[in-house]
Amino acid sequence: MKIFVNDENCQIDDNSSLLSLLDSLGLSGLRGWAIAVNEEVVVQSELENVFLNEGDRILLIQATQGG
C-alpha cells in the first residue's frame, strides 16, 4: 500500500503498524523525535497500536538544539 513519509511516496505492507514502519526505516527507539499521522501527534507508547492505511501521511520531525 502507498503512504507518504515526510511527503515522499513509500510502499509498505498492508496492516503495517507505525512501529513496523519506523523499524523498516531504521528509526526504532527514537529519542527527540515527534511523529504525526494525518496531522495527529502519536505518543511513543502508542506506536505499536497505530495501524496505517492507504494514503496516510506520516510526518517525522527531529528536535534539534541551537540558539
PDB file with SEQRES, HELIX, SHEET and CRYST1 records, atoms N, CA, C and O in Angstrom:
SEQRES   1 A   67  MET LYS ILE PHE VAL ASN ASP GLU ASN CYS GLN ILE ASP          
SEQRES   2 A   67  ASP ASN SER SER LEU LEU SER LEU LEU ASP SER LEU GLY          
SEQRES   3 A   67  LEU SER GLY LEU ARG GLY TRP ALA ILE ALA VAL ASN GLU          
SEQRES   4 A   67  GLU VAL VAL VAL GLN SER GLU LEU GLU ASN VAL PHE LEU          
SEQRES   5 A   67  ASN GLU GLY ASP ARG ILE LEU LEU ILE GLN ALA THR GLN          
SEQRES   6 A   67  GLY GLY                                                      
HELIX    1 AA1 LEU A   18  SER A   24  1                                   7    
HELIX    2 AA2 GLN A   44  ASN A   49  5                                   6    
SHEET    1 AA1 5 GLU A   8  GLN A  11  0                                        
SHEET    2 AA1 5 LYS A   2  VAL A   5 -1                                        
SHEET    3 AA1 5 ARG A  57  GLN A  62  1                                        
SHEET    4 AA1 5 TRP A  33  VAL A  37 -1                                        
SHEET    5 AA1 5 GLU A  40  VAL A  41 -1                                        
CRYST1    1.000    1.000    1.000  90.00  90.00  90.00 P 1           1          
ATOM      1  N   MET A   1       0.848  -1.169   0.000  1.00  0.00           N  
ATOM      2  CA  MET A   1       0.000   0.000   0.000  1.00  0.00           C  
ATOM      3  C   MET A   1       0.892   1.230   0.000  1.00  0.00           C  
ATOM      4  O   MET A   1       2.031   1.184   0.465  1.00  0.00           O  
ATOM      5  N   LYS A   2       0.364   2.331  -0.526  1.00  0.00           N  
ATOM      6  CA  LYS A   2       1.146   3.558  -0.647  1.00  0.00           C  
ATOM      7  C   LYS A   2       0.770   4.537   0.469  1.00  0.00           C  
ATOM      8  O   LYS A   2      -0.404   4.821   0.703  1.00  0.00           O  
ATOM      9  N   ILE A   3       1.800   5.040   1.147  1.00  0.00           N  
ATOM     10  CA  ILE A   3       1.637   6.100   2.142  1.00  0.00           C  
ATOM     11  C   ILE A   3       2.659   7.180   1.815  1.00  0.00           C  
ATOM     12  O   ILE A   3       3.417   7.045   0.854  1.00  0.00           O  
ATOM     13  N   PHE A   4       2.687   8.226   2.589  1.00  0.00           N  
ATOM     14  CA  PHE A   4       3.643   9.308   2.409  1.00  0.00           C  
ATOM     15  C   PHE A   4       4.385   9.537   3.721  1.00  0.00           C  
ATOM     16  O   PHE A   4       3.763   9.689   4.773  1.00  0.00           O  
ATOM     17  N   VAL A   5       5.699   9.561   3.660  1.00  0.00           N  
ATOM     18  CA  VAL A   5       6.535   9.839   4.824  1.00  0.00           C  
ATOM     19  C   VAL A   5       7.290  11.122   4.522  1.00  0.00           C  
ATOM     20  O   VAL A   5       8.127  11.161   3.620  1.00  0.00           O  
ATOM     21  N   ASN A   6       6.995  12.159   5.269  1.00  0.00           N  
ATOM     22  CA  ASN A   6       7.563  13.485   5.013  1.00  0.00           C  
ATOM     23  C   ASN A   6       7.415  13.868   3.539  1.00  0.00           C  
ATOM     24  O   ASN A   6       8.356  14.343   2.904  1.00  0.00           O  
ATOM     25  N   ASP A   7       6.204  13.649   3.015  1.00  0.00           N  
ATOM     26  CA  ASP A   7       5.806  13.980   1.639  1.00  0.00           C  
ATOM     27  C   ASP A   7       6.491  13.144   0.558  1.00  0.00           C  
ATOM     28  O   ASP A   7       6.392  13.476  -0.623  1.00  0.00           O  
ATOM     29  N   GLU A   8       7.179  12.071   0.937  1.00  0.00           N  
ATOM     30  CA  GLU A   8       7.786  11.155  -0.033  1.00  0.00           C  
ATOM     31  C   GLU A   8       6.931   9.885  -0.108  1.00  0.00           C  
ATOM     32  O   GLU A   8       6.494   9.362   0.917  1.00  0.00           O  
ATOM     33  N   ASN A   9       6.696   9.393  -1.340  1.00  0.00           N  
ATOM     34  CA  ASN A   9       5.967   8.139  -1.511  1.00  0.00           C  
ATOM     35  C   ASN A   9       6.717   7.005  -0.831  1.00  0.00           C  
ATOM     36  O   ASN A   9       7.946   6.943  -0.871  1.00  0.00           O  
ATOM     37  N   CYS A  10       5.965   6.116  -0.209  1.00  0.00           N  
ATOM     38  CA  CYS A  10       6.554   4.970   0.480  1.00  0.00           C  
ATOM     39  C   CYS A  10       5.599   3.794   0.330  1.00  0.00           C  
ATOM     40  O   CYS A  10       4.401   3.934   0.577  1.00  0.00           O  
ATOM     41  N   GLN A  11       6.114   2.642  -0.070  1.00  0.00           N  
ATOM     42  CA  GLN A  11       5.320   1.431  -0.187  1.00  0.00           C  
ATOM     43  C   GLN A  11       5.539   0.580   1.062  1.00  0.00           C  
ATOM     44  O   GLN A  11       6.677   0.325   1.456  1.00  0.00           O  
ATOM     45  N   ILE A  12       4.452   0.146   1.677  1.00  0.00           N  
ATOM     46  CA  ILE A  12       4.533  -0.721   2.857  1.00  0.00           C  
ATOM     47  C   ILE A  12       3.529  -1.857   2.709  1.00  0.00           C  
ATOM     48  O   ILE A  12       2.635  -1.801   1.864  1.00  0.00           O  
ATOM     49  N   ASP A  13       3.682  -2.877   3.527  1.00  0.00           N  
ATOM     50  CA  ASP A  13       2.748  -3.992   3.532  1.00  0.00           C  
ATOM     51  C   ASP A  13       1.418  -3.566   4.148  1.00  0.00           C  
ATOM     52  O   ASP A  13       1.371  -2.699   5.020  1.00  0.00           O  
ATOM     53  N   ASP A  14       0.344  -4.191   3.681  1.00  0.00           N  
ATOM     54  CA  ASP A  14      -0.962  -3.966   4.303  1.00  0.00           C  
ATOM     55  C   ASP A  14      -0.879  -4.350   5.775  1.00  0.00           C  
ATOM     56  O   ASP A  14      -0.074  -5.201   6.155  1.00  0.00           O  
ATOM     57  N   ASN A  15      -1.704  -3.726   6.593  1.00  0.00           N  
ATOM     58  CA  ASN A  15      -1.772  -3.998   8.034  1.00  0.00           C  
ATOM     59  C   ASN A  15      -0.476  -3.688   8.774  1.00  0.00           C  
ATOM     60  O   ASN A  15      -0.189  -4.303   9.800  1.00  0.00           O  
ATOM     61  N   SER A  16       0.307  -2.744   8.266  1.00  0.00           N  
ATOM     62  CA  SER A  16       1.551  -2.350   8.941  1.00  0.00           C  
ATOM     63  C   SER A  16       1.252  -1.364  10.059  1.00  0.00           C  
ATOM     64  O   SER A  16       0.410  -0.477   9.923  1.00  0.00           O  
ATOM     65  N   SER A  17       1.957  -1.541  11.157  1.00  0.00           N  
ATOM     66  CA  SER A  17       1.828  -0.584  12.261  1.00  0.00           C  
ATOM     67  C   SER A  17       2.833   0.543  12.056  1.00  0.00           C  
ATOM     68  O   SER A  17       3.767   0.427  11.263  1.00  0.00           O  
ATOM     69  N   LEU A  18       2.625   1.612  12.773  1.00  0.00           N  
ATOM     70  CA  LEU A  18       3.563   2.722  12.724  1.00  0.00           C  
ATOM     71  C   LEU A  18       4.930   2.264  13.229  1.00  0.00           C  
ATOM     72  O   LEU A  18       5.959   2.676  12.693  1.00  0.00           O  
ATOM     73  N   LEU A  19       4.944   1.418  14.253  1.00  0.00           N  
ATOM     74  CA  LEU A  19       6.206   0.899  14.784  1.00  0.00           C  
ATOM     75  C   LEU A  19       6.950   0.080  13.734  1.00  0.00           C  
ATOM     76  O   LEU A  19       8.169   0.203  13.613  1.00  0.00           O  
ATOM     77  N   SER A  20       6.245  -0.751  12.977  1.00  0.00           N  
ATOM     78  CA  SER A  20       6.915  -1.553  11.944  1.00  0.00           C  
ATOM     79  C   SER A  20       7.466  -0.653  10.837  1.00  0.00           C  
ATOM     80  O   SER A  20       8.523  -0.946  10.279  1.00  0.00           O  
ATOM     81  N   LEU A  21       6.776   0.423  10.516  1.00  0.00           N  
ATOM     82  CA  LEU A  21       7.299   1.379   9.538  1.00  0.00           C  
ATOM     83  C   LEU A  21       8.595   1.991  10.046  1.00  0.00           C  
ATOM     84  O   LEU A  21       9.583   2.054   9.314  1.00  0.00           O  
ATOM     85  N   LEU A  22       8.598   2.440  11.293  1.00  0.00           N  
ATOM     86  CA  LEU A  22       9.801   3.047  11.863  1.00  0.00           C  
ATOM     87  C   LEU A  22      10.958   2.045  11.890  1.00  0.00           C  
ATOM     88  O   LEU A  22      12.101   2.409  11.613  1.00  0.00           O  
ATOM     89  N   ASP A  23      10.666   0.799  12.221  1.00  0.00           N  
ATOM     90  CA  ASP A  23      11.704  -0.251  12.195  1.00  0.00           C  
ATOM     91  C   ASP A  23      12.283  -0.390  10.799  1.00  0.00           C  
ATOM     92  O   ASP A  23      13.500  -0.477  10.641  1.00  0.00           O  
ATOM     93  N   SER A  24      11.422  -0.411   9.779  1.00  0.00           N  
ATOM     94  CA  SER A  24      11.894  -0.581   8.406  1.00  0.00           C  
ATOM     95  C   SER A  24      12.721   0.610   7.936  1.00  0.00           C  
ATOM     96  O   SER A  24      13.561   0.473   7.046  1.00  0.00           O  
ATOM     97  N   LEU A  25      12.488   1.770   8.526  1.00  0.00           N  
ATOM     98  CA  LEU A  25      13.257   2.972   8.180  1.00  0.00           C  
ATOM     99  C   LEU A  25      14.515   3.116   9.036  1.00  0.00           C  
ATOM    100  O   LEU A  25      15.280   4.065   8.868  1.00  0.00           O  
ATOM    101  N   GLY A  26      14.727   2.167   9.957  1.00  0.00           N  
ATOM    102  CA  GLY A  26      15.882   2.235  10.849  1.00  0.00           C  
ATOM    103  C   GLY A  26      15.740   3.299  11.920  1.00  0.00           C  
ATOM    104  O   GLY A  26      16.734   3.830  12.416  1.00  0.00           O  
ATOM    105  N   LEU A  27      14.507   3.607  12.272  1.00  0.00           N  
ATOM    106  CA  LEU A  27      14.253   4.678  13.240  1.00  0.00           C  
ATOM    107  C   LEU A  27      13.598   4.190  14.524  1.00  0.00           C  
ATOM    108  O   LEU A  27      12.999   4.988  15.244  1.00  0.00           O  
ATOM    109  N   SER A  28      13.694   2.907  14.827  1.00  0.00           N  
ATOM    110  CA  SER A  28      13.103   2.417  16.073  1.00  0.00           C  
ATOM    111  C   SER A  28      13.908   2.945  17.259  1.00  0.00           C  
ATOM    112  O   SER A  28      15.094   3.242  17.122  1.00  0.00           O  
ATOM    113  N   GLY A  29      13.282   3.059  18.393  1.00  0.00           N  
ATOM    114  CA  GLY A  29      13.961   3.573  19.585  1.00  0.00           C  
ATOM    115  C   GLY A  29      14.243   5.063  19.484  1.00  0.00           C  
ATOM    116  O   GLY A  29      15.246   5.553  20.001  1.00  0.00           O  
ATOM    117  N   LEU A  30      13.357   5.768  18.821  1.00  0.00           N  
ATOM    118  CA  LEU A  30      13.556   7.204  18.601  1.00  0.00           C  
ATOM    119  C   LEU A  30      13.625   7.979  19.907  1.00  0.00           C  
ATOM    120  O   LEU A  30      12.870   7.727  20.846  1.00  0.00           O  
ATOM    121  N   ARG A  31      14.531   8.908  19.938  1.00  0.00           N  
ATOM    122  CA  ARG A  31      14.608   9.865  21.046  1.00  0.00           C  
ATOM    123  C   ARG A  31      14.725  11.235  20.403  1.00  0.00           C  
ATOM    124  O   ARG A  31      15.528  11.442  19.494  1.00  0.00           O  
ATOM    125  N   GLY A  32      13.919  12.161  20.884  1.00  0.00           N  
ATOM    126  CA  GLY A  32      13.974  13.514  20.341  1.00  0.00           C  
ATOM    127  C   GLY A  32      13.236  13.672  19.023  1.00  0.00           C  
ATOM    128  O   GLY A  32      13.524  14.588  18.253  1.00  0.00           O  
ATOM    129  N   TRP A  33      12.287  12.784  18.760  1.00  0.00           N  
ATOM    130  CA  TRP A  33      11.509  12.861  17.529  1.00  0.00           C  
ATOM    131  C   TRP A  33      10.035  13.081  17.862  1.00  0.00           C  
ATOM    132  O   TRP A  33       9.544  12.599  18.883  1.00  0.00           O  
ATOM    133  N   ALA A  34       9.343  13.804  17.004  1.00  0.00           N  
ATOM    134  CA  ALA A  34       7.888  13.922  17.059  1.00  0.00           C  
ATOM    135  C   ALA A  34       7.344  13.200  15.834  1.00  0.00           C  
ATOM    136  O   ALA A  34       7.901  13.305  14.741  1.00  0.00           O  
ATOM    137  N   ILE A  35       6.252  12.466  16.026  1.00  0.00           N  
ATOM    138  CA  ILE A  35       5.666  11.678  14.952  1.00  0.00           C  
ATOM    139  C   ILE A  35       4.184  12.014  14.871  1.00  0.00           C  
ATOM    140  O   ILE A  35       3.480  12.023  15.881  1.00  0.00           O  
ATOM    141  N   ALA A  36       3.720  12.290  13.653  1.00  0.00           N  
ATOM    142  CA  ALA A  36       2.307  12.564  13.442  1.00  0.00           C  
ATOM    143  C   ALA A  36       1.798  11.715  12.285  1.00  0.00           C  
ATOM    144  O   ALA A  36       2.509  11.487  11.306  1.00  0.00           O  
ATOM    145  N   VAL A  37       0.571  11.256  12.409  1.00  0.00           N  
ATOM    146  CA  VAL A  37      -0.114  10.548  11.332  1.00  0.00           C  
ATOM    147  C   VAL A  37      -1.345  11.373  10.988  1.00  0.00           C  
ATOM    148  O   VAL A  37      -2.216  11.605  11.826  1.00  0.00           O  
ATOM    149  N   ASN A  38      -1.394  11.808   9.731  1.00  0.00           N  
ATOM    150  CA  ASN A  38      -2.516  12.645   9.285  1.00  0.00           C  
ATOM    151  C   ASN A  38      -2.741  13.830  10.223  1.00  0.00           C  
ATOM    152  O   ASN A  38      -3.870  14.143  10.602  1.00  0.00           O  
ATOM    153  N   GLU A  39      -1.649  14.469  10.582  1.00  0.00           N  
ATOM    154  CA  GLU A  39      -1.616  15.688  11.395  1.00  0.00           C  
ATOM    155  C   GLU A  39      -2.018  15.488  12.853  1.00  0.00           C  
ATOM    156  O   GLU A  39      -2.322  16.460  13.545  1.00  0.00           O  
ATOM    157  N   GLU A  40      -2.025  14.239  13.333  1.00  0.00           N  
ATOM    158  CA  GLU A  40      -2.280  13.964  14.744  1.00  0.00           C  
ATOM    159  C   GLU A  40      -1.039  13.352  15.365  1.00  0.00           C  
ATOM    160  O   GLU A  40      -0.552  12.319  14.906  1.00  0.00           O  
ATOM    161  N   VAL A  41      -0.524  13.992  16.414  1.00  0.00           N  
ATOM    162  CA  VAL A  41       0.684  13.518  17.081  1.00  0.00           C  
ATOM    163  C   VAL A  41       0.417  12.164  17.736  1.00  0.00           C  
ATOM    164  O   VAL A  41      -0.633  11.944  18.340  1.00  0.00           O  
ATOM    165  N   VAL A  42       1.395  11.262  17.601  1.00  0.00           N  
ATOM    166  CA  VAL A  42       1.301   9.932  18.206  1.00  0.00           C  
ATOM    167  C   VAL A  42       2.373   9.831  19.280  1.00  0.00           C  
ATOM    168  O   VAL A  42       3.549  10.080  19.013  1.00  0.00           O  
ATOM    169  N   VAL A  43       1.971   9.466  20.491  1.00  0.00           N  
ATOM    170  CA  VAL A  43       2.942   9.314  21.573  1.00  0.00           C  
ATOM    171  C   VAL A  43       3.681   7.990  21.424  1.00  0.00           C  
ATOM    172  O   VAL A  43       3.141   7.024  20.885  1.00  0.00           O  
ATOM    173  N   GLN A  44       4.920   7.955  21.907  1.00  0.00           N  
ATOM    174  CA  GLN A  44       5.788   6.780  21.763  1.00  0.00           C  
ATOM    175  C   GLN A  44       5.120   5.491  22.242  1.00  0.00           C  
ATOM    176  O   GLN A  44       5.284   4.442  21.618  1.00  0.00           O  
ATOM    177  N   SER A  45       4.378   5.558  23.329  1.00  0.00           N  
ATOM    178  CA  SER A  45       3.776   4.350  23.895  1.00  0.00           C  
ATOM    179  C   SER A  45       2.669   3.770  23.006  1.00  0.00           C  
ATOM    180  O   SER A  45       2.237   2.641  23.236  1.00  0.00           O  
ATOM    181  N   GLU A  46       2.207   4.506  22.010  1.00  0.00           N  
ATOM    182  CA  GLU A  46       1.126   4.046  21.135  1.00  0.00           C  
ATOM    183  C   GLU A  46       1.593   3.619  19.746  1.00  0.00           C  
ATOM    184  O   GLU A  46       0.768   3.238  18.916  1.00  0.00           O  
ATOM    185  N   LEU A  47       2.892   3.674  19.474  1.00  0.00           N  
ATOM    186  CA  LEU A  47       3.393   3.378  18.123  1.00  0.00           C  
ATOM    187  C   LEU A  47       2.973   2.013  17.608  1.00  0.00           C  
ATOM    188  O   LEU A  47       2.648   1.874  16.429  1.00  0.00           O  
ATOM    189  N   GLU A  48       2.974   1.012  18.461  1.00  0.00           N  
ATOM    190  CA  GLU A  48       2.625  -0.341  18.014  1.00  0.00           C  
ATOM    191  C   GLU A  48       1.122  -0.530  17.858  1.00  0.00           C  
ATOM    192  O   GLU A  48       0.683  -1.517  17.267  1.00  0.00           O  
ATOM    193  N   ASN A  49       0.326   0.401  18.380  1.00  0.00           N  
ATOM    194  CA  ASN A  49      -1.134   0.293  18.312  1.00  0.00           C  
ATOM    195  C   ASN A  49      -1.746   1.092  17.167  1.00  0.00           C  
ATOM    196  O   ASN A  49      -2.952   1.017  16.936  1.00  0.00           O  
ATOM    197  N   VAL A  50      -0.923   1.857  16.448  1.00  0.00           N  
ATOM    198  CA  VAL A  50      -1.418   2.666  15.338  1.00  0.00           C  
ATOM    199  C   VAL A  50      -1.129   1.912  14.041  1.00  0.00           C  
ATOM    200  O   VAL A  50       0.027   1.676  13.691  1.00  0.00           O  
ATOM    201  N   PHE A  51      -2.205   1.534  13.330  1.00  0.00           N  
ATOM    202  CA  PHE A  51      -2.058   0.829  12.062  1.00  0.00           C  
ATOM    203  C   PHE A  51      -2.313   1.788  10.918  1.00  0.00           C  
ATOM    204  O   PHE A  51      -3.218   2.621  10.977  1.00  0.00           O  
ATOM    205  N   LEU A  52      -1.510   1.663   9.878  1.00  0.00           N  
ATOM    206  CA  LEU A  52      -1.536   2.611   8.773  1.00  0.00           C  
ATOM    207  C   LEU A  52      -2.507   2.169   7.688  1.00  0.00           C  
ATOM    208  O   LEU A  52      -2.774   0.980   7.510  1.00  0.00           O  
ATOM    209  N   ASN A  53      -3.026   3.158   6.969  1.00  0.00           N  
ATOM    210  CA  ASN A  53      -3.977   2.934   5.887  1.00  0.00           C  
ATOM    211  C   ASN A  53      -3.468   3.582   4.606  1.00  0.00           C  
ATOM    212  O   ASN A  53      -2.646   4.497   4.641  1.00  0.00           O  
ATOM    213  N   GLU A  54      -3.965   3.098   3.489  1.00  0.00           N  
ATOM    214  CA  GLU A  54      -3.623   3.658   2.179  1.00  0.00           C  
ATOM    215  C   GLU A  54      -3.761   5.177   2.206  1.00  0.00           C  
ATOM    216  O   GLU A  54      -4.784   5.707   2.637  1.00  0.00           O  
ATOM    217  N   GLY A  55      -2.722   5.873   1.742  1.00  0.00           N  
ATOM    218  CA  GLY A  55      -2.757   7.326   1.634  1.00  0.00           C  
ATOM    219  C   GLY A  55      -2.432   8.089   2.901  1.00  0.00           C  
ATOM    220  O   GLY A  55      -2.418   9.320   2.885  1.00  0.00           O  
ATOM    221  N   ASP A  56      -2.166   7.388   4.012  1.00  0.00           N  
ATOM    222  CA  ASP A  56      -1.806   8.094   5.247  1.00  0.00           C  
ATOM    223  C   ASP A  56      -0.569   8.946   5.036  1.00  0.00           C  
ATOM    224  O   ASP A  56       0.314   8.614   4.244  1.00  0.00           O  
ATOM    225  N   ARG A  57      -0.527  10.046   5.760  1.00  0.00           N  
ATOM    226  CA  ARG A  57       0.622  10.959   5.708  1.00  0.00           C  
ATOM    227  C   ARG A  57       1.297  10.956   7.071  1.00  0.00           C  
ATOM    228  O   ARG A  57       0.710  11.345   8.081  1.00  0.00           O  
ATOM    229  N   ILE A  58       2.548  10.507   7.070  1.00  0.00           N  
ATOM    230  CA  ILE A  58       3.327  10.426   8.298  1.00  0.00           C  
ATOM    231  C   ILE A  58       4.349  11.561   8.266  1.00  0.00           C  
ATOM    232  O   ILE A  58       5.026  11.771   7.259  1.00  0.00           O  
ATOM    233  N   LEU A  59       4.452  12.280   9.362  1.00  0.00           N  
ATOM    234  CA  LEU A  59       5.428  13.363   9.481  1.00  0.00           C  
ATOM    235  C   LEU A  59       6.374  13.013  10.612  1.00  0.00           C  
ATOM    236  O   LEU A  59       5.950  12.766  11.741  1.00  0.00           O  
ATOM    237  N   LEU A  60       7.663  12.993  10.297  1.00  0.00           N  
ATOM    238  CA  LEU A  60       8.712  12.713  11.284  1.00  0.00           C  
ATOM    239  C   LEU A  60       9.542  13.982  11.431  1.00  0.00           C  
ATOM    240  O   LEU A  60      10.091  14.493  10.455  1.00  0.00           O  
ATOM    241  N   ILE A  61       9.630  14.486  12.662  1.00  0.00           N  
ATOM    242  CA  ILE A  61      10.396  15.701  12.926  1.00  0.00           C  
ATOM    243  C   ILE A  61      11.369  15.429  14.047  1.00  0.00           C  
ATOM    244  O   ILE A  61      10.978  14.988  15.128  1.00  0.00           O  
ATOM    245  N   GLN A  62      12.652  15.694  13.787  1.00  0.00           N  
ATOM    246  CA  GLN A  62      13.679  15.507  14.803  1.00  0.00           C  
ATOM    247  C   GLN A  62      13.966  16.833  15.480  1.00  0.00           C  
ATOM    248  O   GLN A  62      14.208  17.846  14.823  1.00  0.00           O  
ATOM    249  N   ALA A  63      13.935  16.810  16.813  1.00  0.00           N  
ATOM    250  CA  ALA A  63      14.267  18.008  17.584  1.00  0.00           C  
ATOM    251  C   ALA A  63      15.753  18.308  17.414  1.00  0.00           C  
ATOM    252  O   ALA A  63      16.583  17.399  17.411  1.00  0.00           O  
ATOM    253  N   THR A  64      16.070  19.559  17.277  1.00  0.00           N  
ATOM    254  CA  THR A  64      17.471  19.964  17.171  1.00  0.00           C  
ATOM    255  C   THR A  64      17.757  21.013  18.219  1.00  0.00           C  
ATOM    256  O   THR A  64      16.862  21.702  18.709  1.00  0.00           O  
ATOM    257  N   GLN A  65      19.015  21.112  18.545  1.00  0.00           N  
ATOM    258  CA  GLN A  65      19.451  22.068  19.547  1.00  0.00           C  
ATOM    259  C   GLN A  65      20.097  23.249  18.828  1.00  0.00           C  
ATOM    260  O   GLN A  65      20.780  23.072  17.820  1.00  0.00           O  
ATOM    261  N   GLY A  66      19.886  24.399  19.328  1.00  0.00           N  
ATOM    262  CA  GLY A  66      20.501  25.562  18.703  1.00  0.00           C  
ATOM    263  C   GLY A  66      20.117  26.816  19.453  1.00  0.00           C  
ATOM    264  O   GLY A  66      19.436  26.771  20.477  1.00  0.00           O  
ATOM    265  N   GLY A  67      20.558  27.907  18.936  1.00  0.00           N  
ATOM    266  CA  GLY A  67      20.229  29.132  19.633  1.00  0.00           C  
ATOM    267  C   GLY A  67      20.224  30.324  18.768  1.00  0.00           C  
ATOM    268  O   GLY A  67      19.958  31.429  19.241  1.00  0.00           O  
TER     269      GLY A  67                                                      
END                                                                             
